[in-house]
Amino acid sequence: MAPASRAIRHSRGGEPTTMPRGASLESPCCSLKPMFCTPWGCDSASSDWATMDMRMKQAKLRMLRHWLDGLDRRRAAVQAAIDTLEQQIQRDTPVS
């Protein structure tokens, strides 16, 4: 006998999807509700808030360092363009 299923209608309308009866909308990786899980996931072995908070801070630090690296590259490119223009202006300035 096939497992019974229930239809779940999307909030934007459209075709409903089916889900096996007894299945949960909770994240399979975590015993917490999905709204409390981080985008980086959380495992049940380390679901205490201190560990999750530390993981979130480390991920945020990696993200900010990545952004800083990108800004450093852009700053270097702008500085190189400024230096090139200054050299061209000095070269093209007529000597009196």
N, CA, C and O atoms as a GROMACS GRO file, in nm:
protein
  384
    1MET      N    1   0.084  -0.118   0.000
    1MET     CA    2   0.000   0.000   0.000
    1MET      C    3   0.089   0.125   0.000
    1MET      O    4   0.182   0.134   0.080
    2ALA      N    5   0.061   0.218  -0.086
    2ALA     CA    6   0.140   0.341  -0.097
    2ALA      C    7   0.114   0.430   0.024
    2ALA      O    8   0.002   0.435   0.075
    3PRO      N    9   0.216   0.500   0.070
    3PRO     CA   10   0.196   0.589   0.184
    3PRO      C   11   0.102   0.703   0.147
    3PRO      O   12   0.107   0.757   0.036
    4ALA      N   13   0.016   0.736   0.240
    4ALA     CA   14  -0.076   0.848   0.216
    4ALA      C   15   0.003   0.977   0.211
    4ALA      O   16   0.108   0.990   0.274
    5SER      N   17  -0.046   1.071   0.136
    5SER     CA   18   0.023   1.199   0.127
    5SER      C   19  -0.078   1.311   0.138
    5SER      O   20  -0.198   1.291   0.119
    6ARG      N   21  -0.030   1.426   0.167
    6ARG     CA   22  -0.116   1.543   0.178
    6ARG      C   23  -0.064   1.651   0.085
    6ARG      O   24   0.056   1.661   0.062
    7ALA      N   25  -0.152   1.730   0.033
    7ALA     CA   26  -0.114   1.836  -0.059
    7ALA      C   27  -0.081   1.961   0.021
    7ALA      O   28  -0.150   1.996   0.117
    8ILE      N   29   0.025   2.027  -0.019
    8ILE     CA   30   0.066   2.152   0.044
    8ILE      C   31   0.060   2.260  -0.063
    8ILE      O   32   0.132   2.253  -0.163
    9ARG      N   33  -0.024   2.359  -0.044
    9ARG     CA   34  -0.038   2.466  -0.141
    9ARG      C   35   0.064   2.575  -0.110
    9ARG      O   36   0.081   2.616   0.004
   10HIS      N   37   0.131   2.620  -0.214
   10HIS     CA   38   0.229   2.727  -0.198
   10HIS      C   39   0.158   2.858  -0.169
   10HIS      O   40   0.043   2.877  -0.209
   11SER      N   41   0.226   2.948  -0.100
   11SER     CA   42   0.165   3.076  -0.064
   11SER      C   43   0.138   3.163  -0.186
   11SER      O   44   0.052   3.250  -0.182
   12ARG      N   45   0.212   3.139  -0.296
   12ARG     CA   46   0.192   3.216  -0.418
   12ARG      C   47   0.097   3.147  -0.515
   12ARG      O   48   0.089   3.184  -0.632
   13GLY      N   49   0.026   3.048  -0.467
   13GLY     CA   50  -0.064   2.975  -0.556
   13GLY      C   51   0.013   2.868  -0.630
   13GLY      O   52   0.112   2.816  -0.579
   14GLY      N   53  -0.029   2.836  -0.747
   14GLY     CA   54   0.040   2.737  -0.826
   14GLY      C   55  -0.002   2.596  -0.787
   14GLY      O   56  -0.094   2.577  -0.708
   15GLU      N   57   0.066   2.500  -0.843
   15GLU     CA   58   0.032   2.360  -0.818
   15GLU      C   59   0.079   2.319  -0.680
   15GLU      O   60   0.190   2.352  -0.638
   16PRO      N   61  -0.006   2.245  -0.608
   16PRO     CA   62   0.037   2.197  -0.477
   16PRO      C   63   0.139   2.084  -0.492
   16PRO      O   64   0.136   2.010  -0.590
   17THR      N   65   0.227   2.073  -0.397
   17THR     CA   66   0.322   1.962  -0.395
   17THR      C   67   0.273   1.861  -0.294
   17THR      O   68   0.196   1.894  -0.205
   18THR      N   69   0.316   1.739  -0.309
   18THR     CA   70   0.274   1.637  -0.213
   18THR      C   71   0.389   1.606  -0.120
   18THR      O   72   0.506   1.618  -0.155
   19MET      N   73   0.353   1.567  -0.001
   19MET     CA   74   0.451   1.537   0.102
   19MET      C   75   0.403   1.412   0.175
   19MET      O   76   0.285   1.405   0.208
   20PRO      N   77   0.489   1.314   0.200
   20PRO     CA   78   0.444   1.194   0.269
   20PRO      C   79   0.382   1.226   0.404
   20PRO      O   80   0.429   1.316   0.474
   21ARG      N   81   0.277   1.153   0.440
   21ARG     CA   82   0.210   1.176   0.568
   21ARG      C   83   0.309   1.148   0.680
   21ARG      O   84   0.383   1.050   0.677
   22GLY      N   85   0.310   1.236   0.778
   22GLY     CA   86   0.401   1.221   0.890
   22GLY      C   87   0.533   1.294   0.870
   22GLY      O   88   0.610   1.310   0.965
   23ALA      N   89   0.560   1.339   0.747
   23ALA     CA   90   0.683   1.414   0.724
   23ALA      C   91   0.669   1.551   0.787
   23ALA      O   92   0.559   1.602   0.806
   24SER      N   93   0.782   1.609   0.819
   24SER     CA   94   0.781   1.736   0.889
   24SER      C   95   0.841   1.844   0.803
   24SER      O   96   0.926   1.817   0.718
   25LEU      N   97   0.798   1.967   0.825
   25LEU     CA   98   0.858   2.080   0.756
   25LEU      C   99   0.983   2.128   0.827
   25LEU      O  100   1.049   2.221   0.780
   26GLU      N  101   1.016   2.068   0.940
   26GLU     CA  102   1.136   2.107   1.012
   26GLU      C  103   1.259   2.062   0.936
   26GLU      O  104   1.254   1.969   0.856
   27SER      N  105   1.369   2.129   0.961
   27SER     CA  106   1.495   2.094   0.899
   27SER      C  107   1.538   1.955   0.944
   27SER      O  108   1.533   1.926   1.063
   28PRO      N  109   1.580   1.868   0.852
   28PRO     CA  110   1.621   1.735   0.893
   28PRO      C  111   1.753   1.734   0.970
   28PRO      O  112   1.783   1.636   1.038
   29CYS      N  113   1.831   1.841   0.962
   29CYS     CA  114   1.961   1.843   1.028
   29CYS      C  115   1.953   1.896   1.170
   29CYS      O  116   2.053   1.897   1.241
   30CYS      N  117   1.839   1.938   1.212
   30CYS     CA  118   1.832   2.010   1.338
   30CYS      C  119   1.700   1.982   1.408
   30CYS      O  120   1.597   1.969   1.343
   31SER      N  121   1.704   1.972   1.537
   31SER     CA  122   1.581   1.950   1.611
   31SER      C  123   1.507   2.081   1.637
   31SER      O  124   1.394   2.080   1.684
   32LEU      N  125   1.570   2.192   1.606
   32LEU     CA  126   1.507   2.323   1.624
   32LEU      C  127   1.420   2.355   1.504
   32LEU      O  128   1.433   2.294   1.399
   33LYS      N  129   1.332   2.450   1.520
   33LYS     CA  130   1.250   2.495   1.408
   33LYS      C  131   1.340   2.560   1.303
   33LYS      O  132   1.444   2.615   1.339
   34PRO      N  133   1.304   2.554   1.173
   34PRO     CA  134   1.389   2.611   1.068
   34PRO      C  135   1.422   2.758   1.089
   34PRO      O  136   1.529   2.802   1.048
   35MET      N  137   1.331   2.835   1.151
   35MET     CA  138   1.361   2.977   1.166
   35MET      C  139   1.474   3.001   1.265
   35MET      O  140   1.531   3.110   1.267
   36PHE      N  141   1.507   2.902   1.347
   36PHE     CA  142   1.616   2.918   1.443
   36PHE      C  143   1.747   2.861   1.392
   36PHE      O  144   1.851   2.882   1.455
   37CYS      N  145   1.746   2.790   1.281
   37CYS     CA  146   1.869   2.736   1.225
   37CYS      C  147   1.938   2.843   1.141
   37CYS      O  148   1.872   2.926   1.078
   38THR      N  149   2.069   2.840   1.142
   38THR     CA  150   2.144   2.936   1.062
   38THR      C  151   2.151   2.888   0.919
   38THR      O  152   2.128   2.770   0.893
   39PRO      N  153   2.182   2.975   0.824
   39PRO     CA  154   2.197   2.931   0.685
   39PRO      C  155   2.312   2.833   0.668
   39PRO      O  156   2.317   2.762   0.567
   40TRP      N  157   2.404   2.829   0.763
   40TRP     CA  158   2.519   2.739   0.755
   40TRP      C  159   2.486   2.605   0.815
   40TRP      O  160   2.573   2.517   0.821
   41GLY      N  161   2.364   2.586   0.861
   41GLY     CA  162   2.322   2.459   0.917
   41GLY      C  163   2.356   2.449   1.064
   41GLY      O  164   2.431   2.530   1.118
   42CYS      N  165   2.301   2.347   1.125
   42CYS     CA  166   2.332   2.321   1.264
   42CYS      C  167   2.311   2.173   1.288
   42CYS      O  168   2.210   2.118   1.244
   43ASP      N  169   2.401   2.110   1.354
   43ASP     CA  170   2.382   1.969   1.380
   43ASP      C  171   2.335   1.950   1.523
   43ASP      O  172   2.358   2.034   1.610
   44SER      N  173   2.268   1.840   1.546
   44SER     CA  174   2.207   1.819   1.677
   44SER      C  175   2.311   1.801   1.786
   44SER      O  176   2.282   1.826   1.903
   45ALA      N  177   2.433   1.758   1.750
   45ALA     CA  178   2.537   1.738   1.850
   45ALA      C  179   2.586   1.871   1.908
   45ALA      O  180   2.627   1.877   2.023
   46SER      N  181   2.581   1.976   1.829
   46SER     CA  182   2.631   2.106   1.876
   46SER      C  183   2.522   2.211   1.863
   46SER      O  184   2.546   2.320   1.811
   47SER      N  185   2.403   2.180   1.911
   47SER     CA  186   2.293   2.274   1.894
   47SER      C  187   2.281   2.372   2.009
   47SER      O  188   2.182   2.445   2.017
   48ASP      N  189   2.378   2.375   2.099
   48ASP     CA  190   2.370   2.475   2.206
   48ASP      C  191   2.397   2.613   2.146
   48ASP      O  192   2.470   2.626   2.048
   49TRP      N  193   2.339   2.713   2.206
   49TRP     CA  194   2.343   2.848   2.150
   49TRP      C  195   2.484   2.905   2.145
   49TRP      O  196   2.516   2.979   2.052
   50ALA      N  197   2.568   2.873   2.243
   50ALA     CA  198   2.704   2.928   2.243
   50ALA      C  199   2.782   2.879   2.121
   50ALA      O  200   2.852   2.957   2.057
   51THR      N  201   2.770   2.751   2.089
   51THR     CA  202   2.840   2.696   1.973
   51THR      C  203   2.785   2.754   1.844
   51THR      O  204   2.860   2.790   1.754
   52MET      N  205   2.652   2.761   1.835
   52MET     CA  206   2.592   2.818   1.714
   52MET      C  207   2.630   2.965   1.698
   52MET      O  208   2.655   3.010   1.587
   53ASP      N  209   2.634   3.038   1.809
   53ASP     CA  210   2.672   3.179   1.804
   53ASP      C  211   2.817   3.194   1.757
   53ASP      O  212   2.848   3.282   1.677
   54MET      N  213   2.905   3.107   1.807
   54MET     CA  214   3.046   3.112   1.767
   54MET      C  215   3.059   3.081   1.618
   54MET      O  216   3.136   3.147   1.547
   55ARG      N  217   2.986   2.982   1.569
   55ARG     CA  218   2.992   2.948   1.427
   55ARG      C  219   2.943   3.063   1.341
   55ARG      O  220   3.001   3.093   1.236
   56MET      N  221   2.836   3.128   1.385
   56MET     CA  222   2.782   3.240   1.309
   56MET      C  223   2.881   3.356   1.305
   56MET      O  224   2.899   3.420   1.201
   57LYS      N  225   2.946   3.383   1.418
   57LYS     CA  226   3.045   3.492   1.422
   57LYS      C  227   3.164   3.460   1.333
   57LYS      O  228   3.216   3.548   1.266
   58GLN      N  229   3.208   3.333   1.333
   58GLN     CA  230   3.321   3.295   1.247
   58GLN      C  231   3.283   3.308   1.100
   58GLN      O  232   3.364   3.353   1.019
   59ALA      N  233   3.162   3.268   1.065
   59ALA     CA  234   3.117   3.281   0.927
   59ALA      C  235   3.107   3.428   0.887
   59ALA      O  236   3.144   3.465   0.775
   60LYS      N  237   3.058   3.512   0.978
   60LYS     CA  238   3.048   3.656   0.949
   60LYS      C  239   3.187   3.716   0.931
   60LYS      O  240   3.208   3.800   0.844
   61LEU      N  241   3.283   3.673   1.014
   61LEU     CA  242   3.420   3.722   1.001
   61LEU      C  243   3.480   3.683   0.866
   61LEU      O  244   3.546   3.764   0.802
   62ARG      N  245   3.456   3.558   0.823
   62ARG     CA  246   3.506   3.516   0.691
   62ARG      C  247   3.443   3.600   0.580
   62ARG      O  248   3.512   3.639   0.486
   63MET      N  249   3.314   3.628   0.592
   63MET     CA  250   3.245   3.709   0.491
   63MET      C  251   3.303   3.850   0.486
   63MET      O  252   3.330   3.902   0.378
   64LEU      N  253   3.323   3.913   0.602
   64LEU     CA  254   3.375   4.049   0.606
   64LEU      C  255   3.517   4.056   0.554
   64LEU      O  256   3.554   4.152   0.486
   65ARG      N  257   3.599   3.955   0.584
   65ARG     CA  258   3.736   3.951   0.529
   65ARG      C  259   3.733   3.937   0.378
   65ARG      O  260   3.815   3.996   0.308
   66HIS      N  261   3.640   3.857   0.328
   66HIS     CA  262   3.625   3.842   0.183
   66HIS      C  263   3.589   3.976   0.119
   66HIS      O  264   3.645   4.013   0.016
   67TRP      N  265   3.494   4.047   0.181
   67TRP     CA  266   3.457   4.180   0.130
   67TRP      C  267   3.576   4.274   0.134
   67TRP      O  268   3.598   4.350   0.040
   68LEU      N  269   3.654   4.270   0.242
   68LEU     CA  270   3.770   4.358   0.255
   68LEU      C  271   3.873   4.328   0.147
   68LEU      O  272   3.933   4.421   0.092
   69ASP      N  273   3.895   4.201   0.116
   69ASP     CA  274   3.988   4.166   0.009
   69ASP      C  275   3.942   4.225  -0.124
   69ASP      O  276   4.023   4.276  -0.201
   70GLY      N  277   3.813   4.219  -0.150
   70GLY     CA  278   3.760   4.276  -0.273
   70GLY      C  279   3.778   4.427  -0.277
   70GLY      O  280   3.812   4.483  -0.381
   71LEU      N  281   3.755   4.492  -0.163
   71LEU     CA  282   3.773   4.638  -0.157
   71LEU      C  283   3.920   4.675  -0.174
   71LEU      O  284   3.951   4.776  -0.237
   72ASP      N  285   4.010   4.595  -0.118
   72ASP     CA  286   4.153   4.622  -0.134
   72ASP      C  287   4.193   4.613  -0.282
   72ASP      O  288   4.271   4.695  -0.330
   73ARG      N  289   4.140   4.514  -0.352
   73ARG     CA  290   4.171   4.502  -0.495
   73ARG      C  291   4.118   4.622  -0.573
   73ARG      O  292   4.186   4.674  -0.661
   74ARG      N  293   3.996   4.664  -0.541
   74ARG     CA  294   3.940   4.781  -0.610
   74ARG      C  295   4.019   4.907  -0.580
   74ARG      O  296   4.045   4.988  -0.669
   75ARG      N  297   4.059   4.924  -0.453
   75ARG     CA  298   4.138   5.041  -0.415
   75ARG      C  299   4.271   5.042  -0.490
   75ARG      O  300   4.315   5.147  -0.536
   76ALA      N  301   4.335   4.926  -0.502
   76ALA     CA  302   4.462   4.917  -0.573
   76ALA      C  303   4.443   4.952  -0.721
   76ALA      O  304   4.528   5.018  -0.781
   77ALA      N  305   4.333   4.909  -0.780
   77ALA     CA  306   4.307   4.941  -0.920
   77ALA      C  307   4.284   5.090  -0.939
   77ALA      O  308   4.333   5.148  -1.036
   78VAL      N  309   4.210   5.153  -0.848
   78VAL     CA  310   4.186   5.297  -0.857
   78VAL      C  311   4.317   5.373  -0.838
   78VAL      O  312   4.343   5.470  -0.909
   79GLN      N  313   4.399   5.330  -0.743
   79GLN     CA  314   4.528   5.396  -0.720
   79GLN      C  315   4.618   5.384  -0.842
   79GLN      O  316   4.688   5.480  -0.877
   80ALA      N  317   4.619   5.268  -0.907
   80ALA     CA  318   4.699   5.251  -1.028
   80ALA      C  319   4.650   5.342  -1.139
   80ALA      O  320   4.730   5.399  -1.213
   81ALA      N  321   4.519   5.358  -1.153
   81ALA     CA  322   4.464   5.448  -1.255
   81ALA      C  323   4.502   5.592  -1.226
   81ALA      O  324   4.536   5.667  -1.318
   82ILE      N  325   4.498   5.632  -1.099
   82ILE     CA  326   4.537   5.768  -1.060
   82ILE      C  327   4.684   5.792  -1.092
   82ILE      O  328   4.720   5.895  -1.148
   83ASP      N  329   4.770   5.696  -1.055
   83ASP     CA  330   4.914   5.710  -1.082
   83ASP      C  331   4.942   5.722  -1.231
   83ASP      O  332   5.024   5.803  -1.273
   84THR      N  333   4.874   5.641  -1.311
   84THR     CA  334   4.892   5.645  -1.456
   84THR      C  335   4.851   5.780  -1.512
   84THR      O  336   4.921   5.838  -1.595
   85LEU      N  337   4.737   5.831  -1.467
   85LEU     CA  338   4.692   5.962  -1.515
   85LEU      C  339   4.787   6.073  -1.474
   85LEU      O  340   4.815   6.163  -1.553
   86GLU      N  341   4.839   6.068  -1.352
   86GLU     CA  342   4.935   6.170  -1.307
   86GLU      C  343   5.061   6.165  -1.392
   86GLU      O  344   5.115   6.270  -1.428
   87GLN      N  345   5.108   6.045  -1.424
   87GLN     CA  346   5.228   6.033  -1.509
   87GLN      C  347   5.201   6.088  -1.649
   87GLN      O  348   5.286   6.155  -1.707
   88GLN      N  349   5.083   6.059  -1.704
   88GLN     CA  350   5.049   6.109  -1.836
   88GLN      C  351   5.038   6.260  -1.837
   88GLN      O  352   5.081   6.325  -1.932
   89ILE      N  353   4.981   6.318  -1.731
   89ILE     CA  354   4.969   6.464  -1.722
   89ILE      C  355   5.107   6.527  -1.715
   89ILE      O  356   5.133   6.627  -1.782
   90GLN      N  357   5.196   6.470  -1.633
   90GLN     CA  358   5.333   6.524  -1.623
   90GLN      C  359   5.406   6.511  -1.756
   90GLN      O  360   5.480   6.602  -1.795
   91ARG      N  361   5.386   6.400  -1.824
   91ARG     CA  362   5.455   6.377  -1.951
   91ARG      C  363   5.404   6.473  -2.059
   91ARG      O  364   5.482   6.522  -2.140
   92ASP      N  365   5.274   6.498  -2.059
   92ASP     CA  366   5.215   6.580  -2.165
   92ASP      C  367   5.216   6.729  -2.135
   92ASP      O  368   5.179   6.809  -2.221
   93THR      N  369   5.256   6.769  -2.015
   93THR     CA  370   5.261   6.910  -1.980
   93THR      C  371   5.380   6.974  -2.052
   93THR      O  372   5.494   6.926  -2.039
   94PRO      N  373   5.354   7.082  -2.128
   94PRO     CA  374   5.466   7.147  -2.198
   94PRO      C  375   5.561   7.215  -2.099
   94PRO      O  376   5.519   7.276  -2.001
   95VAL      N  377   5.688   7.201  -2.127
   95VAL     CA  378   5.789   7.265  -2.042
   95VAL      C  379   5.805   7.408  -2.090
   95VAL      O  380   5.826   7.432  -2.209
   96SER      N  381   5.797   7.506  -1.998
   96SER     CA  382   5.808   7.647  -2.036
   96SER      C  383   5.947   7.697  -2.021
   96SER      O  384   5.975   7.814  -2.049
   0.00000   0.00000   0.00000
